[in-house]
Amino acid sequence: AITSKSDCREIAESVNVQRLANNPRQITQDQLVEILMSLR
C-alpha cells in the first residue's frame, strides 16, 4: 500500500517518462505525487 509521501515519490520516480511523452497533457513528477496521494 502507498502509505507515505516518500512512497509516492518513489513510485513517481520509477514511472517511465517516455511513456508519457505522447500525452498532450504532460504530467510532472510533483503532479504524479499529488495524484498518488489522492488515491490513498
N, CA, C and O atoms as a GROMACS GRO file, in nm:
protein
  160
    1ALA      N    1   0.084  -0.120   0.000
    1ALA     CA    2   0.000   0.000   0.000
    1ALA      C    3   0.088   0.125   0.000
    1ALA      O    4   0.201   0.124   0.048
    2ILE      N    5   0.032   0.229  -0.054
    2ILE     CA    6   0.102   0.357  -0.053
    2ILE      C    7   0.071   0.422   0.082
    2ILE      O    8  -0.043   0.455   0.111
    3THR      N    9   0.174   0.438   0.163
    3THR     CA   10   0.148   0.485   0.299
    3THR      C   11   0.212   0.620   0.332
    3THR      O   12   0.180   0.680   0.434
    4SER      N   13   0.300   0.667   0.246
    4SER     CA   14   0.365   0.793   0.278
    4SER      C   15   0.402   0.870   0.153
    4SER      O   16   0.401   0.817   0.042
    5LYS      N   17   0.435   0.996   0.174
    5LYS     CA   18   0.476   1.082   0.064
    5LYS      C   19   0.601   1.025  -0.003
    5LYS      O   20   0.615   1.033  -0.125
    6SER      N   21   0.691   0.967   0.075
    6SER     CA   22   0.814   0.912   0.017
    6SER      C   23   0.783   0.792  -0.072
    6SER      O   24   0.848   0.772  -0.175
    7ASP      N   25   0.683   0.712  -0.034
    7ASP     CA   26   0.641   0.601  -0.120
    7ASP      C   27   0.591   0.656  -0.253
    7ASP      O   28   0.625   0.603  -0.359
    8CYS      N   29   0.512   0.761  -0.246
    8CYS     CA   30   0.458   0.821  -0.368
    8CYS      C   31   0.570   0.874  -0.456
    8CYS      O   32   0.567   0.856  -0.578
    9ARG      N   33   0.668   0.939  -0.395
    9ARG     CA   34   0.778   0.994  -0.473
    9ARG      C   35   0.860   0.883  -0.537
    9ARG      O   36   0.906   0.896  -0.651
   10GLU      N   37   0.877   0.774  -0.465
   10GLU     CA   38   0.950   0.660  -0.519
   10GLU      C   39   0.879   0.606  -0.643
   10GLU      O   40   0.941   0.576  -0.745
   11ILE      N   41   0.747   0.593  -0.633
   11ILE     CA   42   0.669   0.546  -0.747
   11ILE      C   43   0.679   0.645  -0.862
   11ILE      O   44   0.698   0.606  -0.977
   12ALA      N   45   0.667   0.773  -0.830
   12ALA     CA   46   0.675   0.876  -0.935
   12ALA      C   47   0.808   0.870  -1.007
   12ALA      O   48   0.813   0.884  -1.129
   13GLU      N   49   0.916   0.849  -0.933
   13GLU     CA   50   1.048   0.844  -0.993
   13GLU      C   51   1.065   0.720  -1.080
   13GLU      O   52   1.145   0.720  -1.174
   14SER      N   53   0.990   0.614  -1.050
   14SER     CA   54   1.006   0.490  -1.124
   14SER      C   55   0.922   0.487  -1.252
   14SER      O   56   0.939   0.399  -1.336
   15VAL      N   57   0.831   0.583  -1.264
   15VAL     CA   58   0.747   0.588  -1.385
   15VAL      C   59   0.833   0.623  -1.506
   15VAL      O   60   0.918   0.712  -1.500
   16ASN      N   61   0.810   0.551  -1.615
   16ASN     CA   62   0.885   0.576  -1.738
   16ASN      C   63   0.830   0.701  -1.805
   16ASN      O   64   0.720   0.700  -1.860
   17VAL      N   65   0.908   0.810  -1.800
   17VAL     CA   66   0.863   0.938  -1.855
   17VAL      C   67   0.837   0.927  -2.005
   17VAL      O   68   0.751   0.997  -2.058
   18GLN      N   69   0.911   0.841  -2.073
   18GLN     CA   70   0.893   0.826  -2.217
   18GLN      C   71   0.750   0.784  -2.251
   18GLN      O   72   0.696   0.822  -2.355
   19ARG      N   73   0.690   0.706  -2.164
   19ARG     CA   74   0.552   0.660  -2.189
   19ARG      C   75   0.454   0.774  -2.184
   19ARG      O   76   0.346   0.767  -2.243
   20LEU      N   77   0.490   0.880  -2.113
   20LEU     CA   78   0.401   0.995  -2.101
   20LEU      C   79   0.430   1.101  -2.207
   20LEU      O   80   0.357   1.199  -2.220
   21ALA      N   81   0.537   1.080  -2.284
   21ALA     CA   82   0.583   1.181  -2.379
   21ALA      C   83   0.479   1.213  -2.485
   21ALA      O   84   0.471   1.326  -2.532
   22ASN      N   85   0.399   1.114  -2.523
   22ASN     CA   86   0.298   1.136  -2.627
   22ASN      C   87   0.169   1.196  -2.573
   22ASN      O   88   0.078   1.229  -2.648
   23ASN      N   89   0.162   1.208  -2.442
   23ASN     CA   90   0.044   1.265  -2.379
   23ASN      C   91   0.049   1.417  -2.393
   23ASN      O   92   0.143   1.480  -2.345
   24PRO      N   93  -0.052   1.477  -2.456
   24PRO     CA   94  -0.053   1.623  -2.473
   24PRO      C   95  -0.053   1.696  -2.339
   24PRO      O   96  -0.006   1.810  -2.329
   25ARG      N   97  -0.107   1.629  -2.237
   25ARG     CA   98  -0.103   1.689  -2.103
   25ARG      C   99   0.011   1.626  -2.026
   25ARG      O  100  -0.007   1.523  -1.961
   26GLN      N  101   0.126   1.687  -2.035
   26GLN     CA  102   0.245   1.634  -1.967
   26GLN      C  103   0.222   1.634  -1.816
   26GLN      O  104   0.170   1.730  -1.759
   27ILE      N  105   0.261   1.525  -1.754
   27ILE     CA  106   0.247   1.513  -1.609
   27ILE      C  107   0.385   1.526  -1.546
   27ILE      O  108   0.477   1.451  -1.578
   28THR      N  109   0.399   1.622  -1.456
   28THR     CA  110   0.526   1.638  -1.387
   28THR      C  111   0.530   1.540  -1.270
   28THR      O  112   0.428   1.486  -1.230
   29GLN      N  113   0.648   1.520  -1.217
   29GLN     CA  114   0.663   1.427  -1.105
   29GLN      C  115   0.580   1.473  -0.986
   29GLN      O  116   0.517   1.392  -0.918
   30ASP      N  117   0.578   1.605  -0.961
   30ASP     CA  118   0.501   1.656  -0.848
   30ASP      C  119   0.352   1.633  -0.866
   30ASP      O  120   0.281   1.599  -0.771
   31GLN      N  121   0.304   1.651  -0.991
   31GLN     CA  122   0.163   1.625  -1.018
   31GLN      C  123   0.131   1.478  -0.995
   31GLN      O  124   0.025   1.444  -0.942
   32LEU      N  125   0.223   1.392  -1.035
   32LEU     CA  126   0.203   1.248  -1.018
   32LEU      C  127   0.197   1.213  -0.869
   32LEU      O  128   0.115   1.131  -0.828
   33VAL      N  129   0.283   1.274  -0.790
   33VAL     CA  130   0.280   1.251  -0.646
   33VAL      C  131   0.144   1.292  -0.590
   33VAL      O  132   0.085   1.222  -0.508
   34GLU      N  133   0.094   1.408  -0.635
   34GLU     CA  134  -0.037   1.455  -0.587
   34GLU      C  135  -0.147   1.356  -0.623
   34GLU      O  136  -0.234   1.327  -0.542
   35ILE      N  137  -0.143   1.304  -0.747
   35ILE     CA  138  -0.242   1.206  -0.791
   35ILE      C  139  -0.236   1.082  -0.704
   35ILE      O  140  -0.339   1.032  -0.658
   36LEU      N  141  -0.115   1.033  -0.680
   36LEU     CA  142  -0.100   0.912  -0.599
   36LEU      C  143  -0.148   0.936  -0.456
   36LEU      O  144  -0.211   0.848  -0.396
   37MET      N  145  -0.120   1.054  -0.402
   37MET     CA  146  -0.163   1.086  -0.266
   37MET      C  147  -0.316   1.088  -0.260
   37MET      O  148  -0.375   1.046  -0.160
   38SER      N  149  -0.380   1.136  -0.366
   38SER     CA  150  -0.526   1.146  -0.364
   38SER      C  151  -0.592   1.009  -0.374
   38SER      O  152  -0.709   0.993  -0.339
   39LEU      N  153  -0.516   0.909  -0.422
   39LEU     CA  154  -0.571   0.775  -0.437
   39LEU      C  155  -0.561   0.693  -0.308
   39LEU      O  156  -0.622   0.586  -0.297
   40ARG      N  157  -0.485   0.742  -0.213
   40ARG     CA  158  -0.464   0.668  -0.088
   40ARG      C  159  -0.593   0.637  -0.016
   40ARG      O  160  -0.591   0.574   0.090
   0.00000   0.00000   0.00000
